[in-house]
Amino acid sequence: MERDNNFYQQYFNILSEIERIKIVKFLKPLHKDLGPKYPSLQTPADIHTYPELREFVHRIQNVFVEFSRTRGLTKQYNINKCWSVFKKGTYRTWHTHPTNFSMVYYLDNPDNLGTIFKKEDQIISTQAPQNSLIIFPSSISHSAPVSKKSRYSIAIDFVESDTKQKEFEFSFVFMGQAIMRYDTPPDILKEINQTYEKLISKKKIPSWESHLIGKVKKEHSLYWGSSNETKHKKHNFLSQKVLDFFKSRVSHFVEWNKIKEYKCMINSVWVNEMKEGEYNPVHIHSGDIPSGLSSVLILKLPKSYGKEYARSDRPTNGQLQLLGNSSGQFCKTEYNPTVREGDFFLFPYDMRHGVYPFRGKGKRRTLGANFDVDYDPYEGGSGIK
């Protein structure tokens, strides 16, 4: 979700609540008094290099790519500095940055007051809910808002890539398979959860455990469109709006892979509701035809995945893992994303994937869906730019 204005743009729901709280706890002890030039407590300006903020940096980089696209920016921009600020007080500190674009992420913002700007002798105030961010040109004078409440924010500066390092033109050719990660609109996410919960309460939803490989007690079908009715009769509990959401993302995936002629059919949709100790072993998917796309939509997450038995610096409890089919030098074959509710992953049928068990109370609810994609790999091609 985003809000576009003449000179700034806002984006919302950047992290899951678990991720946000984790970063707050990590950053708070790092704030220090850096001297009279800095009226607020701040962290070092290189926190974007910290492993603990790796997923946060990934998210904001994706946001900036979207910002560049909507603004028609053709140049490449990289993070120059990234630091966190603690502020409490009724003072303003007008300043600019010697960079191209600045971003402020509102990490802990109890009064929802956003950055204020001074532009052509006009003061412009913004509203900024917690877990949102704003992007604007660094040359515009700005300040943190006046507030008596304590607040934490993260500032990020972007600069144009050093063209001196780019001595020749090049294009990027990717010879592996793609994974696409999409945000699910809040109304779609809410509707799917409500549909599933209503069907479960009325016991009017087919059990699906016998058709799946997961070691999960509660697995139920929301859609079966396969021509193979020996497995189950066709059924659909999803609205056209939800089905259209799936179709639009599948079309985007296929066309992004430069496949122009294809036919797509929703084969099946189901829900996995995992409890402590349950898991999905590594597996692949299939439909009525060999080619197609698998998917995982994160519907609900537990508050915690529980304590790791060992190596807490490399957590795996409850984690989704995707394993690529490519091999060789410089090849990345494993993807373990930090997920949030609403994340929708699309990937090819033959890409191996699984989910690790977690410990403790709560439920990990996900939706899986298979989409048959009929295309000619020789005519359609699969090159990615």
Protein Blocks (a to p, Z undefined) as FASTA:
>chain_A
ZZddfkbccdehkbcfklmmmmmmmmmmmpccebjklmbdcddfklmmpmklmmmmmmmm
mmmmmmmmmnopabdcddfbdcddddedjbdcddddfbfbdcdddfbafkopacdddeeh
iacdddddehiacdddfklccdddddfbdcdddddddddddfklmmbccddddfbdcddd
ddddfklmmmmmmmmmmmmmnopaccfklmpmbdcfbdcdfbdcbfblmlpccddfbdfk
lmmmmmmmmmmmmmmnopabdcdddfbdcdddddehiacdddddddfbfbdcdddddfbd
cfbebjafbhkllccehpacdddfbecehiafbdcddddehiacdddfklccdddddede
dddddddddddddddfklnopadZZ
